[in-house]
Amino acid sequence: MKQMTAHKVTAFSIDALRDDVRHLVEKGTVSRYQPIYTLCRYIPYREWLCAERELESNNYLLRDPVIDLLGREDWTND
């Protein structure tokens, strides 16, 4: 399994997390309906602690679905 791309421990922002999660969803690695805590499989442990703090500070619960983190998505082929 591939880990998320190189974000330094000090560089975890909610926008960086959203970008990485969007990439994982687009690849089909993670489902939109899985809980956010599923992402811990793709983030190294030390970085996960920072990511978890960032999520909590932005009012996300680890049991929330990944789609909540992604926000609005645009569809081109409806």
C-alpha positions in Angstrom: 0.0 0.0 0.0 1.3 3.4 -0.9 1.6 6.1 1.7 0.5 9.6 1.2 2.9 12.0 -0.5 5.7 13.8 1.4 4.2 16.2 3.8 6.4 17.0 6.7 5.1 16.6 10.2 5.0 20.4 10.7 3.3 20.9 7.3 0.0 19.1 7.9 -2.8 21.5 7.0 -6.4 20.6 6.4 -6.0 21.6 2.7 -3.0 19.2 2.3 -5.0 16.5 3.9 -8.0 17.1 1.6 -5.7 17.0 -1.4 -4.2 13.7 -0.4 -7.5 12.2 0.5 -9.0 13.4 -2.9 -6.1 11.6 -4.7 -6.7 8.4 -2.7 -10.5 8.5 -3.5 -9.9 9.2 -7.2 -7.5 6.2 -7.4 -10.1 4.0 -5.7 -7.8 3.3 -2.7 -10.3 4.8 -0.2 -14.0 5.0 -0.5 -15.9 8.2 0.1 -18.1 6.3 2.7 -15.3 4.9 4.8 -14.6 6.6 8.1 -11.8 9.1 8.3 -9.8 6.9 10.6 -9.2 4.6 7.6 -6.7 7.1 6.4 -4.3 6.1 9.2 -3.3 3.2 7.0 -1.8 5.6 4.5 -0.1 8.1 6.7 3.0 7.3 8.8 2.3 7.0 12.5 4.2 10.2 13.5 2.5 12.2 10.9 -0.9 10.7 11.7 -0.8 12.2 15.2 -0.4 15.7 13.6 -3.1 14.9 11.0 -5.5 13.8 13.7 -4.9 17.0 15.6 -5.5 19.0 12.5 -8.8 17.1 11.8 -10.0 17.6 15.4 -9.1 21.4 15.3 -11.3 21.6 12.2 -14.2 19.8 13.9 -13.9 16.5 12.1 -14.5 13.3 14.0 -12.5 10.2 13.1 -15.8 8.3 12.6 -17.1 10.8 10.1 -17.1 9.6 6.5 -14.3 10.6 4.2 -16.8 12.5 1.9 -17.3 15.0 4.7 -13.6 15.9 4.5 -13.7 16.2 0.7 -16.5 18.8 0.7 -18.1 19.7 -2.6 -17.2 17.7 -5.7 -17.9 18.7 -9.3 -19.1 16.1 -11.8 -18.6 16.6 -15.5 -20.5 13.6 -16.8 -23.9 13.5 -15.1 
